[in-house]
Amino acid sequence: MEDKLPNPTQPAEAESFWQMVRPVLFEALQIVLPAMILALLVHLFLAQATIVFGQSMEPNLYPHQRLIVDKLSYRLHPPQRNDIVVIDLPNMDELLVKRVVALPGEVVEIRKGVVYVNGEPLPEPFPHDMTPYDMAPITLGPLSYLVLGDNRSNSNDSRSFGPVTLDQILGRVWLRYWPLDKLSLF
């Protein structure tokens, strides 16, 4: 029976391997860890990418276009009329992209497809659907906004789920980056 003698070179080879790998791992950790933390902070507090689902914002945004959402500006000032915003409703599986048409404290109604704010027709200087429909007047509460899709005849918006509150607005659409031929700032 042959005795197995320990190989004296095996521990030295393992030690040599770790001496070579340790600086590479340490350097990779110095690069990857801060990059991951920075990406997480940007995603949580500054900006986030999203995709347009559905046709509710046509002809201005189309399905599968990719957007960057600015999450910081509404910490500095409230949403403005005509801002395109991304909404996160608790009972919806996906984020919604809509346009702000009425602000807190305003009385809003829709007559024959025309939006009226405080009794005056709302100038809407962007292409949108003018299908005639009506919505009874409502007064928006504090921090409440009325949002509509630009494709009004094919949009799940405040007409069906009611006004949204500021905490449900994830942020303002800042940039369309895909497809590249449609690249634009908002």
N, C-alpha and C positions, 0 to 999 in steps of 0.2 A: 504494500500500500504506500502510495506516494504522499508525502506531506506537502501540503500547499504552503509555500512560504510567501509571506507578504511581499509585494512588489514595492520596493522602496521608492521607485520613481513615480508611482501613482499619486500619492498625496502632493508631491512637488508639482506634477502636471496640473492637478486640480487647482492648486494655489496659483500657479502661473496663469491659468485660464482666468481666474477671478481677478487677478491683478490687471489683466488686459481688458476685461469686460467692465469692471467697476467704473473707470473714468468715462467710458462711453455711456453707460447707463446714467451716471450722475449728470453728464452734460445733456443727455436727452431729457432727463427729468427737469433740468433747469430751463429748457426751452418749452417742453410740452405742458408742464404744469401751469406756468404763468399764462400761456396762450389759452388753455382751457378755462382758467379763471376769468381772463379778460373776455372771452367769448360768452361765458355765462353772465357776466355783469352787463355786457352790451345787450344780450337777449332779454334779461330781466328788466332793465331800467331804461335803455336808450332806443333800441330798434329791434325789429323782428321781421323776418320774411314771411309772406303768406301768399296764397294762391287764390285767384278769383274762381269761385264755384258758381255755376248757374249763369243765367242770362239777365239777371235783374238790373245790371248797370249798363247794358247795351244802350246806345251805341258808343259809349265812352270807355267802357272796360268790357272785355270779352272773357269767356271761360278759359281757364288755364293760363291766363297772364299772371306773371309773378310781380309782386309788389313788395316794397319796403315800407313798414309802418313805423312812423316816428312816435315813440312812447313818451318822450320827454316834454314836448311842447305843451301838452295839456296839464302838466304840473306847474307850468309858468303862466298860462292864460287859458280861459275856457274855449271850447269849440266855437267856431264862427259859422255863420250861415254859409252854405254851399261847400263846406269842407267835406271831403270824402273820408269817411271813418270806417274803422273795423270794429265790429261789435261782438262781444262775447256774452251770449245769453245763456243762463244756466240750463235751460231745457233744450238747447240746440247742440248737436254733435259737431257742427262746423262753425267757423267764424263767418260773420256776414259783413259784406261790404255795402255801405249805403251812403247817402248824401244827407247832411244836416239841412233841414228846411225851416225849422222853427226852434226858437231859443226859450229858456226858462221865463215864465211869466207872460208869454205871448198867447194870444187867442188865435188858433189856427183852424181853418176849415177848408174843404175842397168843394168847389161847385163846378160841375161840368168839366172836370179835369184841371181846372185852374186853382192853384193854391192861393189862399188869402190869409194874410197875417195881419192881425189887428184891423180887419176890414178892408185892407188894401191888397190888390193882386200882387203876388210876389214876382218880381222880375227874375227870370231863370235864364241866364245868358249862355246856357249850354244845351246841346241837343238832348231832348228827352221826349218820351211818349206822351201824347196829349189825349189819350183815350178818355172820353167823357165819363166820369164817375163822381160820386159825391161822398163827402165825409162830414158829419155834423160837427159844429164848432166844439172845440175843447180848449180849456185853459191849461197850459203847462205849469207844473209845479216847480219849486226850486230844484235846480240841478237836473231838470228833465228836458229832453230834446225830442223833437219829432224827426224821424229819419225816413226817407223814401228811396226806392231804387229809381234810376233814371228810366228804366223800362217799366213804367208804372203798371201796365196791364199784365205784367209777368214778374211781380216782385212780392216777396214775403217781407213786409216792412211794418212800420208803426201802425198802418191801417189794420193789420191783423194782430200784432202782439202789443200794441200800445206804445206810448212814449218810452224812451230808454233813459236811464239815469247815467250820470257822469261815470260812476264806477263800472258800468257795463261797456263803456267806450274804451277799447284797448289802446287806440291811438289814431293818428291822422295818417292817411295814405300820403307818403312823401315822394315815392319814386316808383315808376313802372320800369323794371329792368329786363323783362323778357316778354315777348320776343324783342330782340335787339333793335329791329327796325321800328319798334313802337316805343323806344326808350324816351321817357319824359318825366319831368318834375311836376308835382302838383302843388 
